């Protein structure tokens, strides 16, 4: 994960915060922090978190997002 450089709109997980997915709103490269917003798939409270060290993030690539969508679609039926 050390080589990951976050970009705005990346989908990430925040270590120690369960399976909640976040979108990166802003990147502060000088402090190696990001501002995050929760991603919800339905009605719910949207949370904003500022100045999160990006060392605490796990990047979700498109294949991981696709697997999540399929898993959620099959468990909802």
C-alpha positions as CSV (number, residue, x, y, z in Angstrom):
1,X,0.0,0.0,0.0
2,X,3.0,2.3,0.4
3,X,3.0,3.2,-3.3
4,X,-0.6,4.1,-3.5
5,X,-1.2,7.8,-4.1
6,X,-4.8,8.7,-3.6
7,X,-6.8,10.7,-6.1
8,X,-10.1,12.5,-5.8
9,X,-13.1,10.2,-6.3
10,X,-11.2,7.0,-5.5
11,X,-13.2,4.5,-3.5
12,X,-11.5,3.4,-0.4
13,X,-11.9,1.6,2.9
14,X,-10.6,3.2,6.1
15,X,-8.8,0.7,8.4
16,X,-10.6,0.0,11.6
17,X,-13.9,1.4,10.3
18,X,-15.5,-1.8,9.1
19,X,-16.7,-2.3,5.6
20,X,-17.9,1.3,5.1
21,X,-16.8,2.6,1.8
22,X,-15.6,6.2,1.3
23,X,-15.0,8.4,-1.6
24,X,-12.0,10.8,-1.5
25,X,-13.2,14.4,-1.8
26,X,-9.8,16.2,-1.4
27,X,-6.2,15.2,-1.3
28,X,-3.6,17.1,0.7
29,X,-0.3,15.7,-0.6
30,X,1.9,17.9,1.7
31,X,0.4,16.4,4.8
32,X,-0.5,13.0,3.2
33,X,-4.1,13.3,4.3
34,X,-7.5,13.1,2.6
35,X,-11.0,14.3,3.2
36,X,-13.6,11.5,2.9
37,X,-17.3,11.1,2.4
38,X,-19.2,7.9,3.0
39,X,-20.7,6.1,0.0
40,X,-24.2,4.8,0.6
41,X,-26.3,2.6,-1.6
42,X,-29.6,3.8,-0.2
43,X,-31.1,6.3,2.2
44,X,-28.8,7.0,5.1
45,X,-26.6,9.6,6.8
46,X,-23.7,10.8,4.8
47,X,-20.6,11.4,6.9
48,X,-17.7,13.6,6.2
49,X,-14.3,13.0,7.7
50,X,-11.4,15.4,7.2
51,X,-7.6,15.1,7.5
52,X,-7.5,11.3,7.4
53,X,-3.9,9.9,6.9
54,X,-3.9,8.1,3.7
55,X,-1.7,5.4,5.3
56,X,-4.9,4.3,6.9
57,X,-6.7,3.6,3.6
58,X,-7.2,0.6,1.5
59,X,-7.8,1.3,-2.2
60,X,-10.7,-0.5,-3.9
61,X,-10.1,-1.0,-7.5
62,X,-12.9,-1.5,-10.1
63,X,-12.8,-5.3,-9.9
64,X,-13.4,-5.1,-6.1
65,X,-16.3,-2.7,-6.7
66,X,-17.8,-5.0,-9.4
67,X,-17.6,-8.0,-7.0
68,X,-19.3,-6.0,-4.3
69,X,-22.2,-5.0,-6.6
70,X,-22.7,-8.6,-7.7
71,X,-22.6,-9.8,-4.1
72,X,-25.1,-7.2,-2.9
73,X,-27.4,-7.9,-5.8
74,X,-27.5,-11.6,-5.2
75,X,-28.0,-11.3,-1.5
76,X,-30.9,-8.8,-1.8
77,X,-33.1,-11.2,-3.8
